[in-house]
Amino acid sequence: MNIQAMMKQAQKLQKDMMNAKTEIDNKIYEGKSSFVTVQVKGTKEIVKVKIDSENLEKDEIEMLEDMILVAVNEANKKIDAETEEKLGKYTKGMPGLF
């Protein structure tokens, strides 16, 4: 394979990686824990927290904080899993690239 063909292949690979990363960054992931729902962008920016406060009493604030933590972590795990699924094929042998 000549250098020009290798460069073209590398450019295509880079473009494919960037397209996959952009797709992940723009997607909204949702995490749920009991009556807490969190929506997080692929960039891990929290965009919405929804609390179903119908059954919530004032003394349950600490429990609510824990549920928010669980929901956010669940959404972040989904982002990490999809990032690995879509970009892992490009980064084999180079962990932590994204």
C-alpha positions in Angstrom: 0.0 0.0 0.0 1.4 3.4 -0.9 1.6 6.4 1.4 -1.1 8.3 -0.4 -3.6 5.4 0.0 -2.6 5.1 3.7 -3.2 8.8 4.3 -6.6 8.7 2.6 -7.5 5.7 4.7 -6.4 7.5 7.9 -8.4 10.6 6.9 -11.5 8.5 6.4 -11.0 6.8 9.8 -10.6 10.1 11.5 -13.8 11.4 9.8 -15.7 8.3 10.8 -14.5 8.7 14.4 -15.5 12.3 14.6 -18.9 11.6 13.1 -19.5 8.9 15.8 -18.3 11.2 18.6 -20.6 14.0 17.3 -23.5 11.6 17.2 -22.9 10.5 20.8 -22.3 14.1 22.0 -25.7 15.2 20.6 -27.7 12.3 21.9 -29.7 12.5 25.1 -29.3 9.6 27.6 -31.8 9.0 30.4 -31.1 7.6 33.8 -33.9 6.6 36.3 -34.0 5.8 39.9 -37.4 5.4 41.6 -39.1 8.7 41.1 -36.1 10.6 39.8 -35.3 10.9 36.0 -32.2 12.6 34.7 -31.4 13.5 31.1 -27.8 13.9 30.2 -26.2 14.8 26.8 -23.4 12.7 25.4 -21.0 15.3 26.7 -22.2 14.4 30.2 -23.9 17.7 30.6 -27.1 17.3 32.7 -30.0 18.9 30.7 -32.9 17.9 32.9 -33.8 16.5 36.3 -37.4 15.5 36.9 -38.7 14.5 40.3 -42.0 12.9 40.7 -42.7 14.6 44.0 -46.2 13.2 44.4 -45.1 10.8 47.1 -42.2 12.8 48.5 -42.1 14.1 52.1 -39.6 16.7 53.5 -37.7 14.1 55.5 -36.9 12.2 52.3 -34.5 14.8 50.9 -31.4 12.7 51.7 -32.9 9.7 49.9 -33.8 11.9 47.0 -30.2 13.1 46.7 -29.1 9.5 46.6 -31.6 8.7 43.9 -30.4 11.7 41.8 -26.8 10.4 42.2 -27.8 6.9 41.0 -29.8 8.3 38.0 -26.9 10.5 36.9 -24.4 7.7 37.2 -26.7 5.4 35.2 -27.0 7.9 32.4 -23.2 8.4 32.4 -22.7 4.6 32.2 -24.9 4.5 29.1 -22.8 7.3 27.5 -19.6 5.4 28.3 -21.0 2.1 26.9 -22.1 3.7 23.6 -18.9 5.6 23.3 -17.0 2.3 23.7 -19.3 0.5 21.3 -19.0 3.1 18.6 -15.5 4.3 19.0 -13.8 1.2 20.6 -13.2 -0.3 17.2 -11.0 2.8 16.4 -9.1 2.9 19.6 -8.2 -0.8 20.2 -4.9 -0.7 22.1 -5.3 3.0 23.0 -7.6 3.0 26.0 -8.8 6.4 27.4 -8.7 8.2 24.1 -12.3 9.4 24.4 
